[in-house]
Amino acid sequence: MKKSIDKNLKASTLYTIGNLFNKAIAFFAIPIFTRLLTTSEYGITQTYLSWVSILTLIVGLSLGNSIRSAFIDFKDDLEGYISSIFGLSLLSFLVTSVLVMTGVILFSDTDPILAICCLIQSFCQFVFTTITTKYMMKVDYIKKTLLLAVPNLTIQIIAIICILNINNIPKYYGYIIPYMLVYLIVGGYFVISSFIRGKKIINLKYWKYALTFSLPLIFHGLSLVLLSSSDRIMITSLYSSSETGIYSLIYNLSMVAMAITASLEAVWVPWFTRKMMLEEKSDINKNITKYLEIALVVMLCLMFLAPEVVKIMATQDYWSGVYMIPPLVFASYEMYMYTVYVNVEYYYKSTKYIAINTMTAAVTNLILNFIFIPFFGGTAACFTTVISYFLSFLMHAHHSRKLDRDLFPIKQFFVPTAIFIIAIIAAYLLMELPVIRWVGVFTGIIIYAVFALKTNRFSNFLK
């Protein structure tokens, strides 16, 4: 037991350090890119990445998600299983590429070069996601951390160099092409090495298993992408690419806290799976309050401190986006909350309902965006995201509770949600009073830290 606890502690610590480093790379690169690119060019790069997210799910058929289940059912041949889903996804990639390029050439004025880059990066991003899921389930924290951080650092450095040296073509190419090339090199390596180790490129048994589990998750994944990325695409189409650039900057900043939450989830998911297999549900319920509390503290700090960070990181063209910060940070917390229930649905292989619930929220988001973005731009997208994520949380909570009444009473989520809503009101009231906000945050951190230490608040967390 002690060995397991030590491993969880090491994994959590290194995941956090790695994720913080990974986010810090992107975070400190933002002021560089927002100065090297116009708001319109920056908006185009973010719209491109949104399309990559969408195509990743189509090309990869969401097969990587099945590793959570395959880790239990095919633990003795996990490498063979992974090589088989890479073989299936490669076939999907070829078919998708033919269809997309035919549509681009015949029916669209989209730049074919961007379309090719988008397709290649989409497949390689699926490979990345699959491998990181494998490392997460195996609690192989060193490899997972390196895979997150090293390619990202390489991309940022090469992109800055390329943009500075571009003269005759649009500068956004200097951002997009390095992204694609780095993913191609690293993703290609993992595909080839997996084929060599697994030796089961075509395995109909594994293909059937993966498709049965994952096909509903394509719609779940697409819905998640629509929830997180359609805003940028629709702002570009219905309002302006400059507004997309501003919204994207604030959205990316609001996701900084996800470095902490992603680290927690990377340890929580395998711990939760083991506890469920041992039927130790009381331990799970005891830990969920602390799991939510850590993210709450981190995100509240980000929300109150972020306006000045934006003004330091970006030119004055982006400063109007500070009023988008509170709802977008709250949306990040809502996302964190509903994954608690999604993990229950994953465990019981109820992927069809995962897809239905998330699709309903995504459609709601699209409808609200279509109505309000033409009038209110990125600000509307912020609040439609909050509404859609909250709807998703309620639906996943309802279905999860039907699957297992012993897990996560919804009342456990009331207090952190109420605290966050009150904090949003305070953030808007204090938006023009930065000294009060900053002093309040650091005073609150000291008080909370003293409380946590004196009460040994996290002494038994995830044990």
HELIX and SHEET records of a PDB file:
HELIX    1   1 LYS A    2  LEU A   36  1                                  35    
HELIX    2   2 THR A   39  GLY A   60  1                                  22    
HELIX    3   3 LEU A   63  SER A   66  5                                   4    
HELIX    4   4 ILE A   67  ASP A   73  1                                   7    
HELIX    5   5 LYS A   75  ASP A   77  5                                   3    
HELIX    6   6 LEU A   78  PHE A  107  1                                  30    
HELIX    7   7 PRO A  112  MET A  137  1                                  26    
HELIX    8   8 TYR A  141  ASN A  165  1                                  25    
HELIX    9   9 TYR A  173  GLY A  198  1                                  26    
HELIX   10  10 LEU A  204  LEU A  238  1                                  35    
HELIX   11  11 SER A  241  SER A  254  1                                  14    
HELIX   12  12 MET A  258  MET A  277  1                                  20    
HELIX   13  13 LYS A  281  MET A  313  1                                  33    
HELIX   14  14 GLN A  316  MET A  324  5                                   9    
HELIX   15  15 ILE A  325  TYR A  347  1                                  23    
HELIX   16  16 THR A  351  LEU A  403  1                                  53    
HELIX   17  17 ILE A  410  PHE A  413  5                                   4    
HELIX   18  18 PHE A  414  LEU A  429  1                                  16    
HELIX   19  19 PRO A  434  LYS A  454  1                                  21    
END                                                                             
